Amino acid sequence: MSVFRTTIPENADDEPMVQLIAPDGTRTPHDELDAALAHLTAEDLRAYYRDMVMIRAADIEATSLQRQGQLGLWASALGQEAAQIGAGHAARTQDYLVPTYREHGIAWARGIEPWHLLDIWRGISHSSYDPYELRTHPYMLVLGAQVPQAVGYAMGLQRDGLVGTGDVETDTAVLTLFGDGTSSEGETSEGFTFAASFQTPTVFYTQNNQWAISVPSTVQSRVPLAQRSRGWGIPSVRIDGNDVLAVYATVRLALDAARSGGGPRYIEALTYRMAAHTTSDDDGRYRSADELSTWKGRDPIARLALHLRAIDEIDDAFMARCDEEGHDLSMQLHHHIHGLPDPDPVEIFHEVYAEPHALVQEEREQFLRYQAQFEDEAADDTEEAGK
């Protein structure tokens, strides 16, 4: 039986969770998922460990930079590293990934350096990386907006003949990522409708980090989120999102099915946001220290380290090198941000449309006149001081 299910258990709470590596590092065999992992080597797993260490270091540094006033805001992915690194590496080069605003591990797995992300949060650029070259859409800040867009892109792939050809370098799927809060947005339901109706090559991937800002997932849905898509006939699975192997294997299977013309899939990855929703949030007001402590015991980085130690494929020297590289990355980001000029506010009007737009041009001129008021006032003050 496939891990992807189309029926709801008689008792909704009996929804199983797929897990290959337990919090203590113990590995559980699974015929279907192990086949999807067969090509991975111990070197690959060490690389995933390093990836998670690196992106966590960048994440912590970004939070620090925001506190120093260098970023306008930051949405941390602390604790969600396995859910992102596993999913990002499971995609093929030609697949198109559509993230929200917290997919820093996805970006890293797709070759996007963290400084590109910091530029966005500082207001320097809407997207300082090429989404076409790296096959990763710019960050989406509006909840749910990326879901119908991802499905639309997948419909385009169908019409371009890039699905179900049997050519592994041609067939393409779309992976759209969102949180548990976005799963409650109307756009997600609309995305399910079109994906199911047209059997688009779309994989919907929810990182259920337990909190939509201050609203727990138990309030958002009375049943596991994985069951939501089944009403549309979209097969789904619930997995342990802190288990990088379970994430990799299920996302790989889902994308393979989508590319081959098998239609959409939905994955709910159970994980935990160990930091606040963003740097403007006080998570201490709505969740307990005990809850945070419990989830720290399920840390995805420590879990993979325990597993690799159990199979004698990692040592203290390798882990120390990863920590050193993480520190070096943090320092690079620190110096990069502190060396940036303040953004030009007028740039917000650039490239809104591919061609010049009369309304945007009018708004730009209004903004320039608004700015000029302050320049005139400053000049008057200087002249008055000189008298």
Residue pairs with C-beta under 8 A, 6 or more apart in sequence:
2 32
2 235
3 18
3 30
3 32
3 33
3 237
3 250
3 253
4 235
4 236
4 237
4 253
4 254
4 257
4 265
5 226
5 230
5 235
5 236
5 237
6 230
6 233
6 235
7 230
8 223
8 227
8 230
9 15
12 222
12 223
12 224
12 227
13 223
13 224
15 223
15 224
15 226
15 227
15 238
16 238
17 238
17 239
17 240
17 270
18 30
18 33
18 237
18 238
18 239
18 240
18 246
18 250
19 28
19 239
19 240
19 243
19 246
20 27
20 28
20 30
20 33
20 37
20 240
20 243
20 245
20 246
20 249
21 27
21 28
21 240
21 243
21 244
21 245
21 246
21 303
21 304
21 307
22 28
22 303
23 242
23 297
23 298
23 303
24 306
25 303
25 304
25 305
25 306
25 307
25 308
25 309
25 310
26 307
26 310
27 307
27 310
27 311
30 249
32 253
33 245
33 246
33 249
33 250
33 253
34 249
36 248
36 249
36 250
36 252
36 253
37 245
37 248
37 249
40 248
42 308
42 311
42 313
45 244
45 245
45 304
45 307
45 308
45 313
46 308
46 313
46 314
46 318
48 85
48 86
48 89
48 244
48 248
48 304
49 301
49 304
49 305
49 308
49 314
49 319
49 322
50 322
50 325
51 81
51 85
51 89
51 105
51 108
51 109
52 81
52 82
52 85
52 105
52 244
52 300
52 301
52 304
53 301
53 322
53 323
53 325
53 326
54 108
54 322
54 325
54 326
54 329
55 77
55 81
55 84
55 85
55 104
55 105
55 108
55 114
56 78
56 81
56 301
56 326
57 326
57 327
57 329
57 330
58 104
58 108
58 114
58 326
58 329
58 330
58 333
59 76
59 77
59 78
59 104
59 275
60 78
60 330
61 329
61 330
61 333
61 334
62 71
62 74
62 76
62 114
62 117
62 118
62 121
62 333
63 74
63 76
63 275
63 279
65 71
65 74
65 118
65 333
65 334
65 337
66 72
66 73
66 74
66 121
66 279
67 279
70 122
70 337
70 338
71 118
71 121
71 122
71 279
71 337
72 121
72 122
72 123
73 121
73 278
73 279
73 280
74 121
74 278
74 279
75 101
75 102
75 277
75 278
75 279
76 102
76 273
76 274
76 275
76 276
76 278
76 279
77 84
77 102
77 103
77 104
77 105
77 273
78 273
78 274
78 275
79 209
79 242
79 271
79 272
79 273
79 274
79 275
79 295
79 299
79 300
80 102
80 105
80 207
80 209
80 241
80 271
80 272
80 273
80 300
81 105
81 300
81 301
82 241
82 242
82 243
82 244
82 247
82 271
82 300
82 301
82 303
82 304
83 105
83 207
83 241
83 242
83 247
83 269
83 271
83 300
84 103
84 104
84 105
84 106
84 108
84 109
84 207
85 105
85 108
85 109
85 244
85 247
86 243
86 244
86 245
86 246
86 247
86 248
86 251
87 106
87 109
87 175
87 177
87 205
87 247
87 248
87 251
87 269
88 97
88 105
88 106
88 107
88 108
88 109
88 110
89 109
89 248
90 247
90 248
90 249
90 251
90 252
90 255
91 97
91 109
91 110
91 173
91 175
91 251
91 255
92 168
92 172
92 173
92 255
92 259
93 135
94 135
94 169
94 170
94 171
94 172
95 135
95 172
95 173
95 174
95 175
95 255
95 259
96 135
96 136
96 137
96 150
96 153
96 157
96 172
96 173
96 174
96 175
97 106
97 110
97 135
97 136
97 137
97 174
97 175
97 176
97 177
98 137
98 140
98 146
98 149
98 150
98 153
98 174
98 175
98 176
98 177
99 106
99 107
99 136
99 137
99 139
99 140
99 146
99 177
100 139
100 140
100 141
100 143
100 146
100 177
100 178
100 179
100 182
101 139
101 140
101 141
102 179
102 207
103 139
103 177
104 114
104 117
106 136
106 177
107 114
107 116
107 117
107 136
108 114
110 134
110 135
110 136
111 134
112 129
112 134
112 136
113 129
114 329
114 333
115 332
115 333
115 336
115 337
116 125
116 127
116 128
116 129
117 139
118 333
118 336
118 337
119 125
119 128
119 340
120 126
120 127
120 128
120 138
120 139
122 337
122 340
122 343
123 343
124 340
124 343
126 138
126 351
127 138
127 139
129 136
131 137
131 138
137 146
137 149
137 150
140 146
140 149
143 178
143 181
143 182
143 185
143 187
144 178
144 182
144 185
144 186
144 187
144 188
145 187
146 176
146 177
146 178
147 176
147 178
147 182
147 185
147 187
147 188
147 190
147 191
147 204
148 187
148 190
148 191
148 194
150 174
150 175
150 176
150 191
150 202
151 174
151 176
151 191
151 194
151 195
151 200
151 202
152 194
153 174
154 173
154 174
154 195
154 200
154 201
154 202
154 258
155 194
155 198
155 200
157 163
157 172
157 173
157 174
157 200
157 201
158 198
158 200
158 201
162 170
162 171
162 172
163 171
163 172
163 173
163 201
163 258
163 259
163 260
163 261
164 171
164 259
164 260
164 261
165 171
166 260
171 201
171 259
171 260
172 201
172 259
173 201
173 202
173 203
173 255
173 258
173 259
174 200
174 201
174 202
174 203
174 258
175 203
175 205
175 251
175 255
176 191
176 202
176 203
176 204
176 205
177 205
177 206
177 207
178 188
178 204
178 205
178 206
178 207
179 206
179 207
179 208
179 209
179 212
180 206
180 207
180 208
180 209
180 210
180 211
180 212
180 217
180 220
180 225
181 212
181 213
181 215
181 220
182 188
182 206
182 212
183 206
183 208
183 220
183 221
183 225
183 228
184 212
184 220
184 221
188 204
191 202
191 204
192 204
192 228
192 229
192 232
192 234
192 264
192 266
193 232
194 200
195 202
195 204
195 232
195 234
195 263
195 264
196 232
196 233
196 234
196 263
196 264
199 261
199 262
199 263
199 264
200 258
200 263
200 264
201 258
201 259
201 261
201 263
201 264
202 258
202 264
202 265
203 251
203 254
203 255
203 258
203 264
203 265
203 266
203 267
204 229
204 234
204 264
204 265
204 266
204 267
205 251
205 266
205 267
205 269
206 225
206 266
206 267
206 268
206 269
207 241
207 269
207 271
208 217
208 225
208 241
208 268
208 269
208 270
208 271
209 271
209 272
209 273
210 216
210 217
210 271
210 272
210 273
210 295
211 217
211 273
211 277
211 283
211 286
211 287
212 220
213 277
213 281
214 277
214 281
214 283
214 285
214 286
217 225
221 228
224 238
224 268
225 238
225 268
226 236
226 237
226 238
226 266
226 267
226 268
227 236
228 236
228 266
229 235
229 236
229 264
229 266
230 236
234 263
234 264
234 265
234 266
235 265
235 266
236 265
236 266
236 267
236 268
237 250
237 265
237 266
237 267
237 268
238 267
238 268
238 270
239 246
239 247
239 250
239 267
239 268
239 269
239 270
240 246
240 269
240 270
241 247
241 269
241 270
241 271
241 300
242 270
242 271
242 272
242 298
242 299
242 300
242 303
243 300
243 303
244 300
244 304
247 269
250 267
251 267
253 265
254 265
254 267
257 263
257 265
258 264
258 265
271 300
272 295
272 298
274 292
274 295
274 296
275 283
276 282
276 283
277 283
305 314
305 319
308 314
345 367
345 371
346 364
346 367
346 368
349 360
349 361
349 363
349 364
349 367
352 360
353 360
